[in-house]
């Protein structure tokens, strides 16, 4: 759920540049996450890639779910990082 802005308020609005978390963080998320929209093995090779947020939706309870430009799958906010610059 929105770490910075709370439930039903996306941390990364559409068009925001983000970096996918590193491989260790993605593997930990795959191992530990037990709820909706698990991270798929096909998503892990995109670790560390920079891209834009294409769309944002919310799971019941307020968790943000993101689609990324040019990177497959549904992404949880915990798997994305801000890009400073």
C-alpha positions in Angstrom: 0.0 0.0 0.0 1.2 3.5 -0.7 4.4 3.8 1.4 4.5 7.6 0.9 0.9 8.7 0.2 -1.2 6.0 1.9 -3.9 3.7 0.6 -5.5 4.4 -2.8 -3.0 7.1 -3.5 -0.2 6.1 -5.9 3.4 6.7 -4.9 4.3 6.8 -8.7 1.7 8.7 -10.9 1.4 7.8 -14.6 4.4 9.1 -16.5 6.8 8.9 -13.5 10.3 7.5 -14.3 11.1 4.6 -11.9 13.7 1.9 -11.5 12.8 -1.7 -11.0 14.3 -3.0 -7.8 17.5 -5.0 -7.9 17.5 -8.8 -8.4 17.9 -9.6 -4.7 14.9 -7.4 -3.7 12.8 -9.0 -6.5 13.7 -12.5 -5.5 12.9 -11.7 -1.8 9.5 -10.3 -2.9 8.8 -13.5 -5.0 9.7 -15.7 -2.0 7.9 -13.7 0.7 4.8 -12.2 -1.0 1.8 -14.5 -0.4 -1.1 -12.4 -1.6 -2.5 -11.0 -4.9 -0.6 -10.6 -8.1 2.6 -12.5 -7.3 5.8 -11.4 -9.1 6.4 -13.8 -12.0 9.8 -15.3 -13.0 9.6 -13.5 -16.3 9.7 -10.2 -14.5 13.0 -10.8 -12.6 15.4 -10.2 -15.5 14.1 -6.6 -15.7 15.8 -5.9 -12.3 17.5 -2.5 -12.3 15.8 -1.3 -15.5 14.5 2.3 -15.7 11.1 2.9 -17.3 7.9 5.0 -17.1 4.7 4.2 -15.3 2.1 3.4 -18.0 -0.9 2.8 -15.7 -1.9 2.6 -12.0 -4.7 0.5 -10.5 -5.5 -0.5 -6.9 -6.2 -3.8 -5.3 -8.9 -4.0 -2.7 -7.3 -2.7 0.5 -5.4 0.1 -1.3 -2.3 -1.7 -2.7 -1.0 0.1 -5.8 -0.5 -2.1 -8.9 1.6 -0.6 -11.8 2.0 -1.4 -15.5 5.3 -0.2 -16.9 6.3 0.9 -20.4 8.1 -1.8 -22.2 8.3 -4.2 -19.2 5.8 -7.0 -18.8 3.6 -7.9 -15.9 1.9 -6.2 -13.0 4.2 -4.6 -10.5 3.7 -3.8 -6.8 5.1 -0.5 -5.5 7.5 -2.4 -3.3 9.3 -3.6 -6.4 9.9 -0.1 -7.8 12.3 2.7 -6.8 12.4 6.4 -7.3 14.9 7.8 -9.8 16.7 10.7 -8.4 17.9 13.2 -10.8 
